[in-house]
Amino acid sequence: MIDIFDILGPIMVGPSSSHTAGAVRIGRMGRTLLGCQPKTAKIHLHGSFAVTGVGHGTDRALVAGLLGMKPDDLAIPDSFELAEKQGMQFSFDEIHLKDAHPNSVLMELEGAEEGQKLQMQACSVGGGQIQVTSLNGVAVNFTGAYNTLIIQNRDDRGYIADITTTLSRARVNIANMSLSRGHRGGDALMVIETDERIPPVVLQFIREFTGILHITYYEKEDE
Amino acid sequence: MDLDSMEKILQYAQESGKAIWEIVLESDMENRMVSREASWEKMRHTWRAMVESADSYSGQRRSRSGLVGGDGQKVSDYYATHASIGGTFTAQVIAQALAMGENNACMRRIVAAPTAGSCGVMPAVLIPLWRREQIPEDRMLEALYVACAIGGVIASRASISGAAGGCQAEVGSASAMAAGALTYLQGGSAPQIGHAVAMAIKNLLGLVCDPVAGLVEVPCVKRNVAGAMNAIAAADMAVAGVESRVPVDEVIDAMGDVGRRLPVEFRETAMGGLAVTPTGRAVQQRMQQSRKRQRTLTIKDSRWKLATAPADAPAEGEA
């Protein structure tokens, strides 16, 4: 069912919900999943993002998102200057991504500390809605419309049961869930979208399970 | 209730004795699982964001391409010093539609209504009327709920996206939403709101989406004026008792059908219409050259700034 505030809204900085508002959300998602403000960002634009991106401010919007801004932030047009001030280096080029949505971007992000690295591919699907399609080369599919828990774990039995039981006890309802792995017995990636927010103490609890390699949590935007 | 048929909503309004805005408010509470107050306050926030955007307009700003800016101010200056052909109110509507479209193109904060490209239509008719008639804010919010019902039905039966249905789906939908809101504010009945929506859409049926260089600038900004003026005409006709011979849901379905059959060249691809005129192509080439110049440069490279702020597109900034 249609949300009337998607009809009258979003409140956003122009000019385009897909090329500007969606781009801010993609940048912000990248920052959240990296876990910190990137020190360097290599941004590769695909399709319509590459062709009409400059005129729509897609480049500035992506950097604004990496700086933590939301789609209605009036400082979005000034994001390049702000990034320079905050010591964030970024570069743009064009890329052709196979079978990708026309409004797609691949970002390679690095934080200040050793090991803070993320490669994320995402697209803007219209009306400011986004979809993350790949993380560090592993195909995923989530939108940021829900609270999203991303867990990297050893591919072994029992993890799914442990984690879903923990969420259920914390009265967190799972809306969508997907699993993927490179090869049997290697590392696996679990993406869980939830209706309720996940309390920090629950995240910490899950983080301490043996075999959990990495946890990232994206909390959906405030109303 | 689902917002998927104007006739269903209008019928329910008559049978239950509830106002349309109330039906939409209740539907929002149910859909997003929020309280009455939360829904109402979010609508208030949306309305105030619209007014704030209108008030923050400056004729000095220019878009990234340099194609858009300053026209809203020109019309304001004109009606301040001349008796305009359509009278002051009409001139105010035109100025407001241009100003909001320019705000969007110049990366200012706007309310997509229903899209960013058509964000000027609703505020263009609502804000001047609100100021002239000194309408209480709560009544404006009721009118916005009515507009949401209309946009919701169009989105579920046809489309509100230019890429899917052409400009008729963006400015046409905005015009229909505005026509319904105006009819409500003018004291029109539920069936009259339906007729206003039908007439507004019929008048813009087939409008193509042909943006120069693919940007939300030309002709988008000025088409907001067409959508706004059309909404006023449709609302006045409806309240006067003029009826649409084709029922509103059938008109919306026709719009969806036309949109699906529009060649892809006329659906936001910049491959037809104004986008491929000699002038349209020249602008596209200029934008492409500025894109090539910035390729692979980084912020550490001083040439970056040259490339992103070419001489023909003055940098926009806070006034």
Contacts between the chains, C-beta under 8 A, distances in Angstrom:
chain1	res1	chain2	res2	distance
A	1	B	2	6.1
A	1	B	3	7.7
A	1	B	31	5.1
A	2	B	3	6.2
A	2	B	31	8.0
A	2	B	152	4.8
A	2	B	155	5.5
A	2	B	156	6.0
A	3	B	28	7.9
A	3	B	31	6.6
A	3	B	32	6.4
A	4	B	3	7.5
A	4	B	24	6.5
A	4	B	27	7.6
A	4	B	28	5.2
A	4	B	31	7.9
A	4	B	145	7.6
A	4	B	148	3.9
A	4	B	149	7.9
A	4	B	151	7.6
A	4	B	152	6.0
A	5	B	28	7.9
A	5	B	42	6.3
A	5	B	46	7.0
A	7	B	113	7.9
A	7	B	114	5.0
A	7	B	147	8.0
A	7	B	148	5.2
A	7	B	151	3.7
A	7	B	152	5.5
A	7	B	155	6.3
A	7	B	160	7.2
A	7	B	177	7.9
A	8	B	43	7.8
A	8	B	46	5.7
A	8	B	111	6.6
A	8	B	112	7.8
A	8	B	113	5.5
A	8	B	114	7.1
A	8	B	122	7.8
A	8	B	144	6.1
A	8	B	147	6.6
A	8	B	148	5.3
A	8	B	151	6.8
A	9	B	46	6.0
A	9	B	111	6.1
A	9	B	112	5.9
A	9	B	113	7.8
A	10	B	111	7.8
A	10	B	112	5.9
A	11	B	45	7.7
A	11	B	46	6.6
A	11	B	49	4.6
A	11	B	109	6.6
A	11	B	110	7.6
A	11	B	111	5.3
A	11	B	112	7.9
A	12	B	109	6.9
A	12	B	110	6.7
A	12	B	111	7.9
A	12	B	112	6.3
A	12	B	116	6.7
A	13	B	107	5.4
A	13	B	108	6.6
A	13	B	109	5.3
A	13	B	110	7.6
A	14	B	103	6.7
A	14	B	104	3.3
A	14	B	105	6.2
A	14	B	106	7.2
A	14	B	107	5.6
A	14	B	108	6.3
A	14	B	109	7.9
A	14	B	110	5.3
A	14	B	116	5.3
A	14	B	119	7.4
A	14	B	216	7.1
A	15	B	63	7.3
A	15	B	104	5.0
A	15	B	105	4.9
A	15	B	106	7.9
A	15	B	107	6.6
A	15	B	116	6.0
A	15	B	117	7.6
A	15	B	215	7.1
A	15	B	216	4.2
A	15	B	217	7.2
A	16	B	116	5.6
A	16	B	117	7.4
A	16	B	216	5.3
A	17	B	112	5.6
A	17	B	115	6.4
A	17	B	116	5.0
A	20	B	107	7.3
A	20	B	116	7.5
A	21	B	116	7.5
A	48	B	214	7.3
A	50	B	291	7.8
A	51	B	214	6.8
A	51	B	288	8.0
A	51	B	291	7.8
A	52	B	213	7.0
A	52	B	214	3.9
A	52	B	215	6.5
A	52	B	270	7.7
A	52	B	287	7.7
A	53	B	291	7.8
A	54	B	64	6.7
A	54	B	287	6.7
A	54	B	290	6.4
A	54	B	291	5.4
A	54	B	294	7.0
A	54	B	308	7.3
A	55	B	63	7.9
A	55	B	64	5.5
A	55	B	65	5.2
A	55	B	213	6.1
A	55	B	214	7.0
A	55	B	215	4.3
A	55	B	217	7.8
A	55	B	287	5.5
A	56	B	64	7.9
A	56	B	215	6.7
A	56	B	216	7.2
A	57	B	64	6.2
A	57	B	107	5.4
A	59	B	308	7.7
A	60	B	107	7.8
A	72	B	49	7.9
A	72	B	109	5.5
A	74	B	108	7.3
A	74	B	109	5.8
A	74	B	318	7.8
A	76	B	107	6.4
A	77	B	107	4.4
A	77	B	316	6.4
A	77	B	317	7.9
A	78	B	317	7.9
A	80	B	299	6.3
A	80	B	304	7.8
A	80	B	308	7.1
A	83	B	299	6.6
A	84	B	299	5.3
A	89	B	298	6.3
A	89	B	299	6.3
A	89	B	300	6.7
A	90	B	298	6.9
A	90	B	299	6.2
A	91	B	296	6.7
A	91	B	297	7.2
A	91	B	298	4.3
A	91	B	299	7.9
A	92	B	294	7.0
A	92	B	295	7.4
A	92	B	296	7.6
A	92	B	297	7.9
A	93	B	295	6.0
A	93	B	296	5.1
A	94	B	295	6.8
A	126	B	161	6.1
A	126	B	163	7.2
A	127	B	112	7.7
A	127	B	115	7.8
A	127	B	161	7.5
A	128	B	112	7.7
A	223	B	38	7.8
A	223	B	42	6.8
